[in-house]
Amino acid sequence: MQINNMLLSKYIGFFEKEVEQWKLDLGAVYDVVQLIGDVQKTWSFLENLFIQSEEVKKDLPNESLKFITIDKNMKIIMDKGNKIKNVLRFCT
């Protein structure tokens, strides 16, 4: 049952607070999943550019080192998220 259908139910009064919280929580999860997808798309391009390309490392050494640090931090964040095993807790 969709959240909007639940909001139209005649029994909503009893569950209204819970349904509203579900709505907020699911919205947060959706936003984070969308953001992670966008980051992964960009990340795969940048990773090939700054980590895999020796030419770019040579031409842009400072930027490459900066990206390597950011890459490590991002992997730590994603690893923590993976260990949480609770998507809601990770996203909120």
C-alpha positions in Angstrom: 0.0 0.0 0.0 1.4 3.4 -0.9 1.9 6.0 1.7 -0.6 8.4 -0.1 -3.3 5.7 0.1 -2.6 5.3 3.8 -3.1 9.0 4.3 -6.5 8.7 2.7 -7.6 5.8 4.9 -10.4 6.5 7.5 -8.2 4.8 10.1 -5.4 7.3 9.6 -6.1 9.1 12.9 -4.8 6.2 15.0 -1.6 5.8 12.9 -1.1 9.3 11.6 2.1 10.1 13.5 3.6 6.8 12.4 2.6 7.2 8.8 4.0 10.8 8.7 7.3 9.5 10.2 7.4 6.7 7.6 6.8 9.3 4.9 9.7 11.4 6.2 12.0 8.4 6.6 11.3 7.0 3.2 11.9 10.4 1.7 15.3 10.6 3.4 16.2 7.1 2.2 15.1 8.0 -1.4 17.1 11.2 -1.4 20.3 9.4 -0.1 20.0 6.6 -2.6 19.6 9.0 -5.4 22.6 11.0 -4.2 24.7 7.9 -3.8 23.8 6.9 -7.4 24.8 10.3 -8.7 28.1 10.2 -6.8 28.9 6.7 -8.0 28.4 7.7 -11.7 30.7 10.7 -11.3 33.1 8.8 -9.1 33.7 6.0 -11.6 34.7 8.7 -14.2 37.0 10.6 -11.7 38.5 7.4 -10.4 39.6 6.4 -13.9 40.9 9.9 -14.5 42.8 10.6 -11.3 43.8 7.2 -10.0 44.2 5.0 -13.2 45.7 7.6 -15.5 49.5 8.0 -15.1 49.4 11.0 -17.5 46.8 12.8 -15.4 48.8 12.0 -12.2 51.9 13.5 -13.9 50.1 16.6 -15.3 47.9 17.3 -12.2 49.8 15.8 -9.2 48.2 18.0 -6.5 44.7 17.3 -7.8 45.4 13.6 -8.0 46.7 13.5 -4.5 43.7 15.4 -3.3 41.3 13.0 -5.1 43.1 10.0 -3.6 42.5 11.4 -0.1 38.9 12.1 -0.9 38.6 8.6 -2.4 39.8 7.0 0.8 37.4 9.0 2.9 34.5 8.2 0.7 35.3 4.5 0.9 35.4 4.7 4.7 32.0 6.4 4.7 30.5 3.7 2.4 32.1 0.9 4.4 30.6 2.3 7.6 27.2 2.4 5.8 27.6 -1.1 4.7 28.4 -2.3 8.2 25.3 -0.5 9.7 23.0 -3.0 7.8 20.1 -0.6 8.4 19.4 1.7 5.5 17.2 4.1 7.5 19.9 4.6 10.2 22.5 5.1 7.5 20.4 7.7 5.7 19.2 9.8 8.6 
